[in-house]
Amino acid sequence: MTIRVGYRGYRWGYLLLAGFVLASCATGDVEEAPCSSDSECSPGTCDLSSGECVDRIGNNSFPDVPQDDAGSDSSVDPVDLGSDQDSTDMTTTVPCLPACAANQVCSAGTCVSACDPVCEGTATCTADGCKLPDCSTVGAACDPTKPTQGAFACADAGDGEGICLNSCTEEFAASSCSVGFYCIDVGDPQPNFACVPSLCETSAECGTDTCLNFDNDFGLCRTAGAKTAGAVCDASLSECAQDLYCRRNTANATPGVCTPLCDPFTNGSCGPGSFCGPFITPRTGLCTTDQSVSGTDAFDICSPAGSWCADRTQCLDFDTFDGCISYCRPG
């Protein structure tokens, strides 16, 4: 009986002692051992500088190393980011060492090409992307944002591309252009004169539009409208149909009349009773019935001045008389 009581007393005494031990742990009387790896702090991480477990913020799976994580202060950051080379504080960019080449950019510490996709044709890759070289030959591709490039003009060909052409000085003239080229303003909004290649010899090469022929073997397609010969037209608009041109009246004012085009250097290009009269380009004229009422052949006395004699002959004013004078093809 005594043993039984003693046993019970020992049992309760042991439990009481255990209770005191547990109570002391709960109140911090017993210190926790410092951590040495993230596995001891799951789901948090181990700050090796203090040996304490902290919340996991952007930590990685690489082995922990006690180091400053590229912060701006001189102390060890409270959150350990480990040793992987592409991890930094969120406000810091990893530099590329050595520095990247002129056609590369730095991305997360690695030099990569600045051009994606790769450049095509003669374009070269720069830090600002694919760039075309300055003009050196006619017909080469060029950057239209640089309209003047030495002795060349870069004409915008659309879709962000340009074409190299020789520069010139006198608009709508052969100027210094080679045969088959003409000086045209290709600038927008600032003027930029360039030797543009011929587009046509006949209207058949212009689809539904009209080919106007100039000197220097140059032809230019002009927009055509729907009005037929004899219709009243606005000379400032392209209202007349193919191979017609809006001829202004004698006061050079609008409205005008849609009039057939003709070749001033070909006999009979306007048909019976009509003559190839006023020039609208050095090689293109308009059919007219305004013929001299007197002589018609070359060097005949004619009247009135400005009318047309025979084909390829115009009535010019010489002060004391008006005479039919032949004209020649430019060049």
C-alpha positions as CSV (number, residue, x, y, z in Angstrom):
1,M,0.0,0.0,0.0
2,T,2.8,2.3,0.9
3,I,4.7,1.4,-2.3
4,R,1.6,2.0,-4.4
5,V,1.1,5.5,-2.9
6,G,4.8,6.2,-3.3
7,Y,4.7,5.1,-6.9
8,R,1.7,7.4,-7.6
9,G,3.5,10.2,-5.8
10,Y,6.6,9.8,-7.9
11,R,4.5,9.6,-11.1
12,W,2.7,12.9,-10.4
13,G,5.9,14.5,-9.3
14,Y,7.5,13.6,-12.6
15,L,4.6,15.0,-14.6
16,L,4.8,18.2,-12.5
17,L,8.5,18.5,-13.2
18,A,7.8,18.1,-16.9
19,G,5.2,20.8,-16.8
20,F,7.7,23.2,-15.3
21,V,10.1,22.4,-18.1
22,L,7.5,22.9,-20.8
23,A,6.5,26.2,-19.2
24,S,10.0,27.4,-19.2
25,C,10.3,26.7,-23.0
26,A,7.1,28.5,-23.8
27,T,8.3,31.6,-22.0
28,G,11.7,31.7,-23.7
29,D,13.8,30.5,-20.9
30,V,15.4,28.0,-23.3
31,E,17.1,29.5,-26.4
32,E,16.7,28.1,-29.9
33,A,19.9,27.0,-31.8
34,P,20.9,29.3,-34.6
35,C,20.1,28.1,-38.2
36,S,22.7,27.3,-40.7
37,S,20.7,26.6,-43.8
38,D,17.3,27.3,-45.4
39,S,16.1,23.7,-44.8
40,E,15.9,24.5,-41.0
41,C,13.6,27.4,-41.6
42,S,11.1,26.1,-44.1
43,P,9.0,27.8,-45.5
44,G,11.2,30.8,-44.6
45,T,15.0,31.3,-45.1
46,C,18.0,31.4,-42.9
47,D,19.8,34.7,-42.5
48,L,23.3,33.5,-42.1
49,S,24.5,36.9,-40.6
50,S,22.2,36.6,-37.6
51,G,21.4,32.9,-37.6
52,E,17.7,33.7,-37.5
53,C,14.9,32.3,-39.6
54,V,13.2,35.1,-41.7
55,D,10.3,35.1,-44.2
56,R,11.2,33.9,-47.7
57,I,11.3,36.9,-50.1
58,G,12.7,36.3,-53.5
59,N,15.3,33.7,-52.2
60,N,16.7,31.2,-54.6
61,S,17.6,27.6,-54.5
62,F,21.3,28.0,-54.6
63,P,23.5,27.4,-51.5
64,D,23.4,30.2,-49.0
65,V,26.4,32.5,-48.7
66,P,26.7,35.3,-46.1
67,Q,27.1,38.3,-48.5
68,D,25.7,41.7,-49.2
69,D,23.1,41.3,-51.9
70,A,24.1,44.5,-53.8
71,G,22.1,46.8,-51.6
72,S,23.0,50.5,-51.2
73,D,23.8,50.2,-47.4
74,S,27.0,48.8,-46.0
75,S,25.3,46.1,-43.8
76,V,24.2,42.6,-44.9
77,D,20.7,42.7,-46.3
78,P,18.1,41.1,-43.9
79,V,17.0,38.8,-46.7
80,D,19.6,36.4,-48.0
81,L,19.4,36.0,-51.8
82,G,22.1,33.3,-52.1
83,S,25.0,33.1,-54.5
84,D,23.4,32.9,-58.0
85,Q,24.8,35.6,-60.3
86,D,21.6,36.9,-61.8
87,S,20.0,37.7,-58.4
88,T,20.2,41.3,-57.1
89,D,18.1,43.7,-55.1
90,M,15.0,44.6,-57.0
91,T,16.2,48.2,-57.7
92,T,19.7,47.2,-59.0
93,T,20.7,46.3,-62.6
94,V,23.4,43.7,-63.1
95,P,26.2,45.3,-65.2
96,C,27.9,43.6,-68.1
97,L,31.6,43.1,-67.7
98,P,33.4,43.6,-69.9
99,A,31.2,46.2,-71.6
100,C,29.0,45.1,-74.5
101,A,30.0,45.7,-78.2
102,A,28.4,48.6,-80.2
103,N,25.7,46.3,-81.6
104,Q,24.8,44.7,-78.3
105,V,22.7,45.6,-75.2
106,C,23.2,44.4,-71.6
107,S,20.4,42.2,-70.3
108,A,20.7,40.8,-66.8
109,G,24.4,40.8,-66.9
110,T,24.7,39.2,-70.3
111,C,25.5,40.9,-73.7
112,V,22.9,40.1,-76.3
113,S,22.3,41.4,-79.9
114,A,20.4,44.7,-80.1
115,C,18.7,43.4,-83.3
116,D,15.9,40.9,-83.2
117,P,15.2,39.7,-85.8
118,V,18.5,40.0,-87.5
119,C,19.1,42.8,-90.0
120,E,18.4,42.2,-93.7
121,G,20.2,43.4,-96.8
122,T,22.8,46.1,-96.3
123,A,21.5,47.2,-92.9
124,T,23.9,46.8,-90.0
125,C,23.1,46.2,-86.4
126,T,23.7,49.0,-83.9
127,A,22.8,49.7,-80.3
128,D,19.7,51.5,-81.7
129,G,18.7,48.5,-83.9
130,C,19.1,47.9,-87.6
131,K,20.4,50.9,-89.5
132,L,21.0,51.4,-93.2
133,P,24.3,53.0,-94.4
134,D,24.5,56.5,-96.0
135,C,24.1,56.6,-99.8
136,S,27.0,55.8,-102.0
137,T,25.4,54.5,-105.2
138,V,22.1,55.3,-107.0
139,G,19.4,52.8,-106.3
140,A,20.7,51.6,-103.0
141,A,18.4,51.4,-100.0
142,C,18.7,54.2,-97.5
143,D,17.2,55.7,-94.3
144,P,14.4,58.1,-95.3
145,T,14.7,60.0,-92.0
146,K,18.0,61.4,-93.5
147,P,16.7,63.0,-96.8
148,T,20.1,64.6,-97.7
149,Q,23.2,62.4,-97.7
150,G,26.2,64.2,-99.3
151,A,25.6,64.3,-103.1
152,F,22.6,62.1,-102.8
153,A,19.0,62.5,-101.8
154,C,17.1,59.7,-100.0
155,A,13.6,59.5,-101.5
156,D,11.0,57.8,-99.3
157,A,9.8,54.6,-101.0
158,G,7.2,53.8,-98.4
159,D,7.1,51.2,-95.5
160,G,10.0,53.1,-93.8
161,E,12.4,52.5,-96.7
162,G,14.2,54.9,-99.0
163,I,16.1,54.8,-102.3
164,C,19.3,56.7,-103.1
165,L,19.1,59.2,-105.9
166,N,21.4,61.9,-107.2
167,S,20.7,65.4,-105.9
168,C,19.8,68.2,-108.4
169,T,18.9,71.9,-108.1
170,E,16.3,72.9,-110.7
171,E,12.8,71.4,-110.2
172,F,11.1,70.1,-113.4
173,A,14.2,70.4,-115.5
174,A,16.8,68.0,-116.9
175,S,19.2,70.0,-114.6
176,S,22.4,67.9,-114.0
177,C,20.5,64.6,-114.3
178,S,21.6,61.8,-116.6
179,V,19.6,60.9,-119.7
180,G,16.4,59.3,-118.6
181,F,16.2,61.2,-115.4
182,Y,14.5,64.5,-114.4
183,C,14.8,66.8,-111.4
184,I,11.7,66.3,-109.2
185,D,11.0,67.4,-105.6
186,V,10.8,64.2,-103.5
187,G,10.8,66.0,-100.1
188,D,8.0,66.1,-97.6
189,P,7.5,68.6,-96.0
190,Q,10.8,70.2,-96.8
191,P,11.9,70.4,-100.5
192,N,14.5,67.8,-101.6
193,F,15.3,67.8,-105.3
194,A,16.4,64.5,-106.8
195,C,17.0,63.0,-110.3
196,V,14.1,60.6,-110.6
197,P,14.2,57.9,-113.3
198,S,11.7,57.9,-116.2
199,L,8.4,56.2,-115.5
200,C,7.0,55.9,-119.0
201,E,7.1,56.6,-122.7
202,T,3.4,56.0,-123.4
203,S,0.3,56.0,-121.4
204,A,0.1,52.2,-121.7
205,E,2.9,52.1,-119.1
206,C,0.8,54.1,-116.7
207,G,-2.3,51.8,-116.3
208,T,-5.3,54.1,-116.5
209,D,-3.3,57.3,-116.0
210,T,-1.6,59.6,-118.6
211,C,2.1,59.7,-119.6
212,L,3.5,63.2,-120.0
213,N,6.8,63.3,-121.9
214,F,9.6,65.7,-121.1
215,D,13.0,66.4,-122.5
216,N,16.0,64.2,-121.5
217,D,13.9,61.1,-122.4
218,F,11.9,61.4,-119.3
219,G,8.2,60.4,-118.8
220,L,6.0,61.0,-115.8
221,C,2.6,59.3,-115.1
222,R,-0.1,61.8,-114.2
223,T,-3.3,60.9,-112.5
224,A,-6.3,60.7,-115.0
225,G,-10.0,61.3,-114.3
226,A,-13.2,60.4,-116.1
227,K,-14.2,63.6,-118.1
228,T,-14.1,63.2,-121.9
229,A,-12.8,65.6,-124.6
230,G,-14.6,68.9,-124.6
231,A,-15.9,68.7,-121.1
232,V,-15.4,71.6,-118.7
233,C,-12.7,71.0,-116.2
234,D,-10.8,72.5,-113.3
235,A,-7.2,72.9,-114.4
236,S,-6.0,72.5,-110.8
237,L,-7.4,69.0,-110.6
238,S,-6.9,65.8,-112.5
239,E,-10.4,65.5,-113.9
240,C,-9.7,64.6,-117.6
241,A,-9.5,61.0,-118.8
242,Q,-6.4,59.3,-120.1
243,D,-4.4,61.1,-122.8
244,L,-6.5,64.3,-122.2
245,Y,-5.4,67.5,-120.4
246,C,-7.3,70.4,-119.0
247,R,-6.5,73.3,-121.3
248,R,-7.1,76.7,-119.7
249,N,-8.7,79.5,-121.7
250,T,-6.8,82.4,-123.2
251,A,-6.7,84.2,-119.8
252,N,-5.0,81.2,-118.3
253,A,-7.8,80.8,-115.9
254,T,-10.3,78.1,-114.9
255,P,-12.6,76.5,-115.9
256,G,-10.8,74.8,-118.8
257,V,-11.7,72.2,-121.4
258,C,-10.5,68.6,-121.6
259,T,-8.2,68.6,-124.7
260,P,-6.3,65.7,-126.4
261,L,-2.5,65.5,-126.0
262,C,-0.3,65.4,-129.0
263,D,3.3,65.0,-130.1
264,P,4.5,68.4,-131.4
265,F,7.3,66.8,-133.4
266,T,5.0,64.4,-135.4
267,N,3.0,65.6,-138.4
268,G,-0.8,65.0,-138.2
269,S,-0.8,63.8,-134.6
270,C,-4.1,65.7,-134.0
271,G,-5.9,64.6,-137.2
272,P,-7.5,66.7,-139.9
273,G,-8.4,70.3,-139.1
274,S,-6.5,70.4,-135.9
275,F,-2.9,71.2,-135.0
276,C,-0.5,70.3,-132.2
277,G,-0.4,73.6,-130.5
278,P,0.5,74.9,-127.0
279,F,3.3,73.0,-125.2
280,I,2.6,71.8,-121.7
281,T,6.0,70.1,-121.4
282,P,9.1,70.4,-123.7
283,R,7.9,67.3,-125.6
284,T,4.1,67.3,-125.2
285,G,1.5,69.7,-126.7
286,L,-2.3,70.1,-126.9
287,C,-4.4,69.8,-130.0
288,T,-5.9,73.1,-131.2
289,T,-7.9,74.7,-134.0
290,D,-6.4,78.2,-133.3
291,Q,-4.4,78.3,-136.6
292,S,-3.0,81.4,-138.2
293,V,-5.5,83.1,-140.5
294,S,-2.8,84.0,-143.0
295,G,0.4,82.0,-143.8
296,T,1.1,78.5,-142.4
297,D,4.5,77.4,-143.6
298,A,7.8,78.2,-141.9
299,F,8.8,81.9,-142.2
300,D,5.4,82.9,-143.6
301,I,3.8,86.1,-142.3
302,C,1.1,84.9,-139.9
303,S,-1.6,86.4,-137.6
304,P,-2.4,86.6,-134.8
305,A,0.8,85.9,-132.8
306,G,0.5,82.9,-130.6
307,S,-1.6,80.9,-133.1
308,W,-0.2,77.9,-134.8
309,C,0.9,77.5,-138.4
310,A,1.7,74.1,-139.9
311,D,2.7,71.3,-137.6
312,R,5.9,72.0,-135.7
313,T,5.5,75.7,-136.5
314,Q,4.3,78.5,-134.3
315,C,3.4,82.1,-135.0
316,L,5.8,84.3,-133.1
317,D,5.9,88.1,-132.6
318,F,8.9,89.9,-134.0
319,D,7.8,93.5,-133.2
320,T,7.4,94.6,-136.9
321,F,5.8,91.3,-138.1
322,D,4.6,87.9,-136.9
323,G,6.2,84.9,-138.6
324,C,5.7,81.1,-138.6
325,I,8.8,79.7,-137.0
326,S,9.7,76.1,-136.7
327,Y,10.7,74.7,-133.4
328,C,13.1,71.9,-132.6
329,R,13.2,69.0,-130.3
330,P,15.0,69.8,-127.0
331,G,18.5,68.3,-127.1
